[in-house]
């Protein structure tokens, strides 16, 4: 059984965000085109950049991503938004602007969110009235 730490939670959230980016775009059902497919000749393709190949994620990665998507349900909305924005690789400047917080406060909310997720996954009980610093210390000492 894995003992979850905030660092492991952060890695799993980053992996889930990466898998979400690699999934194909959803398509609306019922819409189609009656135009024939365009066939390009060799002269049309000369000088064009090749399209990058899209590698689809494995079924195991998709399963881990689906499990990870439910983890932020136990967080406050602002904490969940900060945790997901950081997992998607957003810069602190955009996170702070979106949340309306200073850099240090946004970082503390992010650490608190990771700590609450780690404690919840470890099935450790903690008082929700504790300060953010105390919860972060409790999770890092796990």
C-alpha positions as CSV (number, residue, x, y, z in Angstrom):
1,X,0.0,0.0,0.0
2,X,1.4,3.4,-1.0
3,X,1.8,6.1,1.6
4,X,0.8,9.3,-0.1
5,X,2.9,12.4,0.3
6,X,2.2,15.8,-1.1
7,X,5.0,15.3,-3.6
8,X,3.5,12.0,-4.9
9,X,0.1,13.7,-5.1
10,X,1.7,16.5,-7.1
11,X,3.3,14.0,-9.5
12,X,0.0,12.2,-10.0
13,X,-1.9,15.4,-10.7
14,X,0.8,16.5,-13.2
15,X,0.5,13.1,-15.0
16,X,-3.3,13.4,-15.1
17,X,-3.1,16.9,-16.6
18,X,-0.6,15.6,-19.2
19,X,-2.9,12.7,-20.1
20,X,-5.8,15.1,-20.4
21,X,-3.8,17.2,-22.9
22,X,-3.0,14.1,-25.0
23,X,-6.5,12.8,-25.3
24,X,-8.3,13.5,-28.6
25,X,-10.7,16.4,-28.8
26,X,-14.4,15.4,-28.3
27,X,-16.5,15.5,-31.4
28,X,-20.2,16.3,-31.6
29,X,-22.4,13.5,-32.7
30,X,-24.5,13.9,-35.8
31,X,-22.3,16.4,-37.7
32,X,-20.5,15.4,-40.8
33,X,-19.2,16.7,-44.1
34,X,-20.4,15.6,-47.5
35,X,-17.3,17.1,-49.2
36,X,-14.8,14.6,-50.5
37,X,-11.5,14.3,-48.8
38,X,-8.8,16.6,-50.3
39,X,-6.0,14.7,-51.9
40,X,-2.7,16.6,-51.9
41,X,-0.2,16.0,-54.7
42,X,3.6,15.9,-54.1
43,X,3.9,19.5,-55.3
44,X,1.4,20.6,-52.6
45,X,3.3,18.9,-49.8
46,X,6.8,20.3,-50.8
47,X,7.9,22.9,-48.2
48,X,5.2,22.1,-45.7
49,X,6.0,21.2,-42.1
50,X,5.1,17.6,-41.2
51,X,2.2,17.3,-38.8
52,X,3.3,16.1,-35.3
53,X,2.3,12.6,-34.5
54,X,-0.2,12.5,-31.6
55,X,0.6,9.7,-29.2
56,X,-2.5,8.5,-27.4
57,X,-2.1,7.7,-23.7
58,X,-2.2,4.1,-22.5
59,X,-5.4,2.6,-20.9
60,X,-3.5,2.5,-17.5
61,X,-2.7,6.2,-17.7
62,X,-6.3,7.0,-18.5
63,X,-7.5,4.9,-15.5
64,X,-5.0,6.7,-13.2
65,X,-6.2,10.1,-14.6
66,X,-9.9,9.2,-14.0
67,X,-9.0,8.2,-10.4
68,X,-7.1,11.5,-10.0
69,X,-9.9,13.7,-11.3
70,X,-12.0,13.0,-8.1
71,X,-9.3,14.0,-5.7
72,X,-10.1,17.7,-5.6
73,X,-13.7,17.1,-4.6
74,X,-12.7,17.4,-0.9
75,X,-11.1,20.8,-1.4
76,X,-12.4,24.3,-1.3
77,X,-13.1,25.6,-4.9
78,X,-10.2,28.1,-4.8
79,X,-7.7,25.4,-3.5
80,X,-8.9,23.0,-6.2
81,X,-8.5,25.6,-8.9
82,X,-5.0,26.5,-7.8
83,X,-4.0,22.8,-7.6
84,X,-5.2,22.0,-11.1
85,X,-3.8,25.2,-12.6
86,X,-0.4,24.3,-11.1
87,X,-0.7,20.7,-12.3
88,X,-1.4,22.0,-15.9
89,X,1.9,23.9,-15.7
90,X,0.5,27.4,-15.3
91,X,2.9,30.1,-14.1
92,X,2.3,31.6,-10.7
93,X,1.6,34.9,-12.2
94,X,-1.5,33.5,-14.1
95,X,-2.5,31.5,-11.0
96,X,-2.4,34.6,-8.7
97,X,-4.3,36.7,-11.2
98,X,-7.0,34.0,-11.6
99,X,-7.4,33.4,-7.9
100,X,-7.0,37.0,-6.8
101,X,-4.3,36.2,-4.3
102,X,-0.7,37.2,-3.7
103,X,2.1,34.7,-4.6
104,X,2.8,33.6,-1.1
105,X,-1.0,33.1,-0.3
106,X,-1.5,31.2,-3.6
107,X,1.5,29.0,-2.8
108,X,0.2,28.3,0.7
109,X,-3.3,27.3,-0.8
110,X,-1.5,25.0,-3.2
111,X,0.5,23.3,-0.5
112,X,-2.6,23.0,1.7
113,X,-4.6,21.4,-1.2
114,X,-1.9,18.8,-1.8
115,X,-1.7,18.1,2.0
116,X,-5.4,17.7,2.3
117,X,-5.5,15.3,-0.7
118,X,-2.5,13.3,0.8
119,X,-4.1,13.0,4.2
120,X,-7.5,12.0,2.6
121,X,-5.8,9.3,0.5
122,X,-3.9,8.0,3.5
123,X,-7.3,7.9,5.4
124,X,-5.8,10.0,8.2
125,X,-8.3,12.0,10.2
126,X,-7.5,15.6,10.9
127,X,-9.4,18.5,12.3
128,X,-10.6,20.8,9.6
129,X,-10.3,23.7,12.0
130,X,-6.5,23.4,12.1
131,X,-4.5,26.2,10.4
132,X,-3.1,25.7,6.9
133,X,0.5,25.6,8.2
134,X,-0.4,22.8,10.7
135,X,-2.2,20.7,8.1
136,X,0.8,21.1,5.7
137,X,3.2,20.0,8.5
138,X,0.9,17.1,9.4
139,X,0.9,15.8,5.8
140,X,4.7,16.3,5.3
141,X,5.4,14.4,8.4
142,X,3.4,11.4,7.2
